[in-house]
Amino acid sequence: MSAPNIETIVSLAKRRGFVYPASEIYGGLGSAWDYGPLGVELANNIKNKWWNWLVHERDDIEGIDSAIIQNRLLWKYSGHETTFSDPLVDCRACKGRYRFDKLQDVKCPLDPSVCAGSGKDCDLTPPRDFNLMFRTTIGAVSTDEDESALAYLRPETAQGIFVNFANVLNTSRRKLPFGIAQIGKSFRNEVTPGNFIFRTREFEQMEMEYFCRAEDAPRLHQEWIDSFVGWFRSLGVSVKNLKLYEQQKNELAHYAARCVDILYRFFPERDDETKQWDELMGIANRTDFDLKTHSKKPEDAEGKRLNPDSTEDLSYFDEATKQRFYPYCIEPAAGVNRALLAILMDAYSEKTNDKGEMRVILKLSPQLAPIKVAVLPLAKNKPELVEMAKSIKRDLQPSMRTVYDDTGGIGKLYARQDEIGTPFCVTVDHESLVDGAVTLRDRDSWAQERINLSVLEDSLQKRLG
Ligand code: ATP
């Protein structure tokens, strides 16, 4: 099974320390969330898997980490200053402000049985564009009105990659096709944030720009779509909760030749099956738009430079054909937070024990689990058991995230580890003092086996994968 709804995950996340509401003691901030001890481990594991898979395990991708605040001109030429907006409507009746294309996701406050905009008293203004970029000012002397000091918090990490294309190309001596990957925070002043960490104003992205020849772009685009579906499946996400959505011509960004979204079933509780799905990540063929728009060279019909501010030509010289051109780019863009939510929802399961009590088991892939092993003494009032358990924990912790816990009876301790997705528990009992063996308990099957301490670490390493 998977989680019946996002609310189940919200409560588990708070109860167990994955995610807390931000500024909670001051009443929260609507759509901001803080990652707790387990959440930060899970997010790091997801990011590391992504980074290793793309940057370390392949031969054709480099990583970078660009600044969040860039020269404002970057956002002018990328098109974000003029086009990065969502359609906004106000309701004159309830005074609510909504994203026009997402009205179905919001309940009307005056008539909660229907979506916003469809209640009998709803009175919406015509939609108007609202730019999603957060504004700030740079420098100590600036005032909020000072246009020359205006800057933005980046709304995507991708642009930091495009403007570094020539730098990476020159320093790494790459040949097409090759990619540049980046993980980092992005900021969007979303009109209607919500659904927990699904849509927030501050979030983290994992983006990769794969540069190639125009003629190879359609094939590589399809390959990256297939690869990313495979990646989510390799992390344990069930195929029945994933599907692809081909963006229609009228939905495509102005620069994109094709864009396919990978959707996840974030809303399984909705009666209408088509409304159960929403975007987990997008994979776009962005053509040569970005490298061209940031280049100093291209000119219009009258010979006027399209970008008079750039000092660099971001074209590529092909040694074999002696031709210079602007590469196409395939962009797989994923959100860390949406990936984490999908992974938590998918891992959620319930099981009844032999006393008829319901237990939550988070069947996280062992590679993603925040804690790999919990070492538990069968009795905490027996110093020899406690000492042996603590010493096993110390031995294991350099190679795998291990915790020690003696704050309850063994049944309760197992249940706690099941609920946070710890794949293995190691229990030290009185026999252990005599035979040097411990009990290894498996999270998913609850099966227990006796294992000698001399082979414990090796055996755990193999099982964790
Ligand atoms: P949406 O249509 O849901 O607003 P988008 O198509 O604008 O998303 P992209 O610009 O393609 O999103 O960003 C790539 C990825 O970044 C998304 O697939 C999503 O995983 C993540 N993302 C985008 N906006 C948010 C947000 N406000 N909160 C959390 N994650 C986000």
Boltz pocket constraint, residues with backbone or C-beta under 6 A from the ligand:
constraints:
  - pocket:
      binder: B
      contacts: [[A, 155], [A, 156], [A, 188], [A, 190], [A, 197], [A, 198], [A, 199], [A, 200], [A, 201], [A, 202], [A, 203], [A, 204], [A, 205], [A, 279], [A, 280], [A, 281], [A, 282], [A, 333], [A, 334], [A, 335], [A, 336], [A, 337], [A, 338], [A, 339]]
      max_distance: 6.0
